[in-house]
Amino acid sequence: MDVKCNFNPYCYNYSRVQSGTSFSGVPRAHQRVIEKSTDKFVRRPEGAKCAAGLLSFKPKFFEKVKSYAKNYIKNIKHTYDHKIIFALVEKELFGKNSIDSITHDADKMILYLLGFPKSFVSEYHRKHSAHHPQSGKKMNLRSMLCDNIASSPEFKPEKKRSLREHYAASEDLQRVNGLQNVFERYNYGENLNFAKIKLEKNTKYTGAAGFLIGAAKLCLFGLI
């Protein structure tokens, strides 16, 4: 007699004869059916991929935060170092510091400490500072001289052109009335003792203690 059974794609066809009675299993399903059924009912998602999908945003998020914080601290330090060099250059050129050594790039320091990004800080600073032609203000030539010397390759290795070369290539600077005369009068800062200025900066105004001393002098007295 024939015995019917429910469909099972894993059931193999077999026949067995006992005492004259035959038993025939359900014919084996086609291989494509088995594969399809297996894909649908048996396959499970890989645990590692599942976990990565749920939690992968965490490492990426913290890496971005870490990178942003690192660059942020770097921007603050870079601005502080520039302020110190500006003040030391001014003192070497004129024998004493003016109010410019205190106010120079102070807006950048404040904006960085308040958490603003570099792109905003740079744009705001250039539009509101009297030593940047983009501001449209009456230029502070003394401040422009010290700022450009403090931004020369001697103090900022990332800069590739000397102040003399930079002025020759900058139409914005060339349009500032009287600036060329000031640059030439002080020989584009080329007579300064750059090694002495860098040594004083690194000796007195580097590290946590130097930062506090430099900040106090700049904010309260200037570098007198």
GIZIGI-V782548 format. One record per residue. N is the residue number from 1. RES is the residue in three letters. PHI is phi in whole degrees, -180 to 180 (none if undefined). NEAR is the number of other C-alpha atoms within 10 Angstrom. Layout:
n/res/phi/near
N/RES/PHI/NEAR
N/RES/PHI/NEAR
This chain:
n/res/phi/near
1/MET/none/8
2/ASP/-97/9
3/VAL/-111/9
4/LYS/-91/10
5/CYS/-136/9
6/ASN/-64/7
7/PHE/-66/12
8/ASN/-136/12
9/PRO/-65/17
10/TYR/-100/10
11/CYS/-82/13
12/TYR/-86/11
13/ASN/-71/11
14/TYR/-150/11
15/SER/-133/9
16/ARG/-143/10
17/VAL/-107/9
18/GLN/-135/8
19/SER/51/5
20/GLY/82/8
21/THR/-105/9
22/SER/-103/12
23/PHE/-126/15
24/SER/-119/15
25/GLY/-72/16
26/VAL/-65/17
27/PRO/-56/13
28/ARG/-61/16
29/ALA/-67/15
30/HIS/-62/9
31/GLN/-56/10
32/ARG/-65/9
33/VAL/-64/12
34/ILE/-62/15
35/GLU/-63/12
36/LYS/-66/11
37/SER/-64/13
38/THR/-63/13
39/ASP/-60/11
40/LYS/-80/10
41/PHE/-113/8
42/VAL/-105/9
43/ARG/-65/9
44/ARG/-119/8
45/PRO/-66/7
46/GLU/-72/8
47/GLY/-60/9
48/ALA/-64/8
49/LYS/-68/11
50/CYS/-62/11
51/ALA/-63/10
52/ALA/-63/11
53/GLY/-65/10
54/LEU/-81/9
55/LEU/-114/11
56/SER/-63/12
57/PHE/-68/11
58/LYS/-65/11
59/PRO/-60/10
60/LYS/-65/11
61/PHE/-63/11
62/PHE/-69/11
63/GLU/-65/12
64/LYS/-65/12
65/VAL/-64/12
66/LYS/-63/12
67/SER/-65/11
68/TYR/-64/13
69/ALA/-63/12
70/LYS/-64/11
71/ASN/-67/14
72/TYR/-64/18
73/ILE/-63/12
74/LYS/-62/12
75/ASN/-65/17
76/ILE/-64/18
77/LYS/-64/14
78/HIS/-61/13
79/THR/-68/17
80/TYR/-62/20
81/ASP/-59/19
82/HIS/-64/19
83/LYS/-62/25
84/ILE/-64/28
85/ILE/-62/25
86/PHE/-56/26
87/ALA/-65/27
88/LEU/-68/25
89/VAL/-64/25
90/GLU/-60/24
91/LYS/-66/19
92/GLU/-66/18
93/LEU/-76/17
94/PHE/-116/10
95/GLY/86/11
96/LYS/-160/15
97/ASN/-99/21
98/SER/-104/18
99/ILE/-62/12
100/ASP/-60/19
101/SER/-67/27
102/ILE/-88/22
103/THR/-85/13
104/HIS/-60/22
105/ASP/59/20
106/ALA/-65/18
107/ASP/-63/16
108/LYS/-65/22
109/MET/-61/18
110/ILE/-64/13
111/LEU/-66/18
112/TYR/-64/19
113/LEU/-66/12
114/LEU/-84/9
115/GLY/100/10
116/PHE/-74/13
117/PRO/-72/14
118/LYS/-60/16
119/SER/-58/8
120/PHE/-68/12
121/VAL/-60/17
122/SER/-63/13
123/GLU/-66/12
124/TYR/-60/15
125/HIS/-61/19
126/ARG/-68/17
127/LYS/-83/15
128/HIS/-128/15
129/SER/-112/19
130/ALA/-77/19
131/HIS/-109/25
132/HIS/-122/22
133/PRO/-57/20
134/GLN/-65/14
135/SER/-74/16
136/GLY/76/13
137/LYS/-85/13
138/LYS/-67/13
139/MET/-73/18
140/ASN/-89/15
141/LEU/-65/20
142/ARG/-62/17
143/SER/-66/19
144/MET/-64/19
145/LEU/-61/24
146/CYS/-66/25
147/ASP/-64/22
148/ASN/-71/19
149/ILE/-68/25
150/ALA/-68/25
151/SER/-102/19
152/SER/-79/20
153/PRO/-58/14
154/GLU/-62/16
155/PHE/-114/17
156/LYS/-127/13
157/PRO/-57/10
158/GLU/-70/10
159/LYS/-78/13
160/LYS/-104/12
161/ARG/-117/13
162/SER/-67/18
163/LEU/-61/22
164/ARG/-62/18
165/GLU/-68/11
166/HIS/-64/15
167/TYR/-64/18
168/ALA/-64/12
169/ALA/-100/12
170/SER/-103/10
171/GLU/-70/10
172/ASP/-62/11
173/LEU/-69/16
174/GLN/-65/14
175/ARG/-81/11
176/VAL/-80/14
177/ASN/-62/12
178/GLY/86/11
179/LEU/-68/19
180/GLN/-60/18
181/ASN/-62/12
182/VAL/-66/15
183/PHE/-60/21
184/GLU/-70/11
185/ARG/-62/10
186/TYR/-103/13
187/ASN/53/13
188/TYR/55/22
189/GLY/75/23
190/GLU/-73/13
191/ASN/-89/9
192/LEU/-71/15
193/ASN/-90/11
194/PHE/-64/17
195/ALA/-62/11
196/LYS/-65/12
197/ILE/-64/19
198/LYS/-65/15
199/LEU/-64/11
200/GLU/-63/15
201/LYS/-63/17
202/ASN/-72/13
203/THR/-81/11
204/LYS/-100/13
205/TYR/-126/20
206/THR/-115/16
207/GLY/88/11
208/ALA/-63/9
209/ALA/-65/11
210/GLY/-63/15
211/PHE/-62/17
212/LEU/-66/13
213/ILE/-65/15
214/GLY/-63/22
215/ALA/-63/19
216/ALA/-65/14
217/LYS/-65/16
218/LEU/-66/23
219/CYS/-79/15
220/LEU/-104/10
221/PHE/-126/14
222/GLY/79/22
223/LEU/-87/20
224/ILE/-94/12
